[in-house]
Amino acid sequence: MVSALYYERRRNTAERAVDRDLRDAAEAHRQIYQAVRAHDVDRARRLMNDHLLKASSYQAKEEQVLGSKVLGSKVLGSKVLGSKRAAR
């Protein structure tokens, strides 16, 4: 259940992600995979930690951008959350 909630949240923020951020994430995944495949535990751990820190930073940036747009347009309530919620 928790993973489904996280997946849905991340899917929504990924739609707003910059292409460069998505390319960086894909490259990080590739490097992590290669380290795991090579049984290089220390490198895999370091790469995964770096990736999680960057991902957290990217998500914070995405949320700031969304927050700025919301405040700038003075949209309040469920309309901020998208058409699914606004339609309810």
C-alpha angles and dihedrals in degrees: 000000000000091000090052091052092048091046092053092047092048092046089057094048092044089060087063095043121118115248091240090056091050091049090049090051092049091050091049090052090050092051092046090050092050092050092050092047090051089050089238097150097176094050093044091050092048093047092047092050091049091048093051091049092050092045090052090050092048092049091050089050091049091050091048091052091049091047091050091051091048094049092043093054094038091230111164139183126009094343088076091062096060140260097303093063096034090056093057 
